[in-house]
Amino acid sequence: MKRGAGSRSWATPVLILLVIVAACVIFALQSTSSIGGFPFASTARLPQIDRPVVTMAAYELIQKGMSYKQVRGIIGADGIETVRSELAGHTTVMYSWKNRNGSNMNAMFQDGELVTKAQFGLP
């Protein structure tokens, strides 16, 4: 039987949609391969850091009055700025460092000097 042109009109959009869905699924599997553990998804482009970012030894070396640059030098990695406040002429900034196992350290600086620090579960 001969098919008319009208019966093919839906085939091209469906094929395009299937290709887009397949590309999205492949991208999602590669993005979550370290969580989902899919054996066919490459993790070569994801950095694997086995050592902790911040340790108790580093935490203990950090003292009030230090600058962010000094604290960063002891830890060896940039912190993530989590809070910034400018009030009454004073700037207060909090930075966080987090390890893969969930242990972490927070440091609060006021006018460029460490005023307080806290940690949870550092190795």
BATORKE-576323 format. One record per residue (C-alpha): residue number from 1; residue in three letters; z, y, x. Coordinates in pm, 1 decimal, m for minus. Last residue first. Layout:
{NUM; 'ALA'; {Z; Y; X}}
...
END
This chain:
{123; 'PRO'; {6056.7; 1479.1; 3895.7}}
{122; 'LEU'; {6107.3; 1770.6; 3657.5}}
{121; 'GLY'; {6255.8; 1675.6; 3321.0}}
{120; 'PHE'; {6273.4; 2022.2; 3165.6}}
{119; 'GLN'; {6291.9; 2341.8; 3364.9}}
{118; 'ALA'; {6412.9; 2699.4; 3328.2}}
{117; 'LYS'; {6379.0; 3020.3; 3525.7}}
{116; 'THR'; {6521.6; 3370.0; 3498.7}}
{115; 'VAL'; {6480.7; 3719.6; 3638.6}}
{114; 'LEU'; {6188.6; 3671.3; 3876.5}}
{113; 'GLU'; {6059.0; 4008.6; 3993.0}}
{112; 'GLY'; {5732.6; 4187.3; 3904.5}}
{111; 'ASP'; {5873.2; 4440.4; 3657.9}}
{110; 'GLN'; {6046.1; 4157.9; 3474.9}}
{109; 'PHE'; {5943.2; 3804.1; 3557.1}}
{108; 'MET'; {6023.4; 3496.2; 3350.7}}
{107; 'ALA'; {5966.0; 3148.3; 3492.5}}
{106; 'ASN'; {5906.3; 2832.4; 3290.7}}
{105; 'MET'; {5901.2; 2480.3; 3434.0}}
{104; 'ASN'; {5768.8; 2156.4; 3291.3}}
{103; 'SER'; {5799.1; 1783.1; 3238.4}}
{102; 'GLY'; {5540.9; 1662.9; 2987.3}}
{101; 'ASN'; {5421.2; 1357.4; 3185.2}}
{100; 'ARG'; {5103.8; 1537.7; 3293.5}}
{99; 'ASN'; {5306.1; 1816.9; 3452.6}}
{98; 'LYS'; {5341.7; 2165.2; 3306.0}}
{97; 'TRP'; {5375.7; 2505.4; 3471.3}}
{96; 'SER'; {5464.9; 2803.9; 3255.9}}
{95; 'TYR'; {5458.9; 3180.0; 3317.0}}
{94; 'MET'; {5658.7; 3445.1; 3132.4}}
{93; 'VAL'; {5585.9; 3816.7; 3173.9}}
{92; 'THR'; {5811.2; 4117.1; 3114.2}}
{91; 'THR'; {5686.0; 4469.3; 3175.7}}
{90; 'HIS'; {5943.3; 4750.3; 3153.2}}
{89; 'GLY'; {5876.3; 5108.9; 3042.3}}
{88; 'ALA'; {6076.0; 5079.0; 2720.3}}
{87; 'LEU'; {5885.7; 4765.6; 2616.2}}
{86; 'GLU'; {5581.3; 4591.8; 2757.8}}
{85; 'SER'; {5577.4; 4224.1; 2669.7}}
{84; 'ARG'; {5372.7; 3935.9; 2800.2}}
{83; 'VAL'; {5417.6; 3571.3; 2700.3}}
{82; 'THR'; {5251.2; 3241.8; 2795.5}}
{81; 'GLU'; {5084.8; 3320.4; 3127.8}}
{80; 'ILE'; {4982.9; 2983.7; 3267.4}}
{79; 'GLY'; {5112.4; 2921.4; 3617.1}}
{78; 'ASP'; {4890.3; 2913.0; 3922.0}}
{77; 'ALA'; {4939.9; 2626.4; 4162.8}}
{76; 'GLY'; {5108.5; 2560.1; 4497.1}}
{75; 'ILE'; {5462.3; 2555.3; 4358.8}}
{74; 'ILE'; {5611.2; 2748.4; 4649.9}}
{73; 'GLY'; {5314.6; 2986.1; 4676.5}}
{72; 'ARG'; {5314.1; 3048.1; 4300.5}}
{71; 'VAL'; {5678.6; 3146.8; 4323.0}}
{70; 'GLN'; {5603.6; 3388.8; 4608.8}}
{69; 'LYS'; {5303.5; 3539.4; 4425.0}}
{68; 'TYR'; {5508.0; 3568.9; 4105.6}}
{67; 'SER'; {5757.9; 3778.1; 4301.2}}
{66; 'MET'; {6103.2; 3655.1; 4396.8}}
{65; 'GLY'; {6411.5; 3843.3; 4271.2}}
{64; 'LYS'; {6586.6; 3535.4; 4139.0}}
{63; 'GLN'; {6526.0; 3224.1; 4350.8}}
{62; 'ILE'; {6270.4; 2941.6; 4365.7}}
{61; 'LEU'; {6360.6; 2674.7; 4619.5}}
{60; 'GLU'; {6531.8; 2459.8; 4352.4}}
{59; 'TYR'; {6218.1; 2452.7; 4139.2}}
{58; 'ALA'; {6010.6; 2334.4; 4435.3}}
{57; 'ALA'; {6240.7; 2036.7; 4490.7}}
{56; 'MET'; {6251.7; 1970.8; 4115.0}}
{55; 'THR'; {5873.9; 1932.3; 4117.5}}
{54; 'VAL'; {5577.6; 2130.3; 3983.2}}
{53; 'VAL'; {5214.4; 2022.9; 3949.1}}
{52; 'PRO'; {5307.8; 1655.5; 3961.9}}
{51; 'ARG'; {5086.0; 1421.1; 4163.0}}
{50; 'ASP'; {4837.4; 1197.5; 3985.8}}
{49; 'ILE'; {4575.3; 1461.3; 3916.3}}
{48; 'GLN'; {4254.5; 1313.7; 3775.5}}
{47; 'PRO'; {3976.4; 1566.9; 3745.4}}
{46; 'LEU'; {3735.0; 1492.4; 3459.2}}
{45; 'ARG'; {3367.9; 1477.7; 3566.5}}
{44; 'ALA'; {3383.3; 1108.9; 3656.3}}
{43; 'THR'; {3537.7; 1017.3; 3320.7}}
{42; 'SER'; {3224.9; 844.2; 3192.3}}
{41; 'ALA'; {3228.7; 690.9; 2844.9}}
{40; 'PHE'; {3140.1; 322.7; 2818.1}}
{39; 'PRO'; {3494.8; 191.8; 2865.1}}
{38; 'PHE'; {3638.8; 405.9; 2582.9}}
{37; 'GLY'; {3996.4; 484.0; 2687.6}}
{36; 'GLY'; {4074.5; 699.0; 2385.9}}
{35; 'ILE'; {4270.1; 963.9; 2572.0}}
{34; 'SER'; {4074.9; 982.8; 2899.6}}
{33; 'SER'; {3753.9; 923.4; 2707.5}}
{32; 'THR'; {3815.1; 1218.6; 2475.5}}
{31; 'SER'; {3538.5; 1449.1; 2598.2}}
{30; 'GLN'; {3301.4; 1160.0; 2668.9}}
{29; 'LEU'; {3351.7; 1017.8; 2321.5}}
{28; 'ALA'; {3303.9; 1359.7; 2161.1}}
{27; 'PHE'; {2979.8; 1422.0; 2350.7}}
{26; 'ILE'; {2842.6; 1080.0; 2252.8}}
{25; 'VAL'; {2935.9; 1139.2; 1887.1}}
{24; 'CYS'; {2777.2; 1485.5; 1887.5}}
{23; 'ALA'; {2454.2; 1354.3; 2041.4}}
{22; 'ALA'; {2438.3; 1075.1; 1782.4}}
{21; 'VAL'; {2492.0; 1324.3; 1497.7}}
{20; 'ILE'; {2214.6; 1549.1; 1630.7}}
{19; 'VAL'; {1973.5; 1254.8; 1668.7}}
{18; 'LEU'; {2054.9; 1133.8; 1315.3}}
{17; 'LEU'; {1994.6; 1482.0; 1170.9}}
{16; 'ILE'; {1656.1; 1504.9; 1341.9}}
{15; 'LEU'; {1558.7; 1164.3; 1202.0}}
{14; 'VAL'; {1671.3; 1267.4; 852.6}}
{13; 'PRO'; {1475.5; 1593.5; 873.6}}
{12; 'THR'; {1160.4; 1402.9; 984.0}}
{11; 'ALA'; {1182.9; 1123.3; 725.5}}
{10; 'TRP'; {1224.2; 1342.1; 413.0}}
{9; 'SER'; {861.9; 1457.4; 395.4}}
{8; 'ARG'; {731.3; 1106.2; 458.9}}
{7; 'SER'; {722.1; 1002.1; 91.3}}
{6; 'GLY'; {541.5; 1322.9; m7.9}}
{5; 'ALA'; {246.4; 1254.0; 224.2}}
{4; 'GLY'; {157.8; 946.9; 17.1}}
{3; 'ARG'; {208.5; 590.1; 123.5}}
{2; 'LYS'; {m78.2; 346.5; 107.9}}
{1; 'MET'; {0.0; 0.0; 0.0}}
END
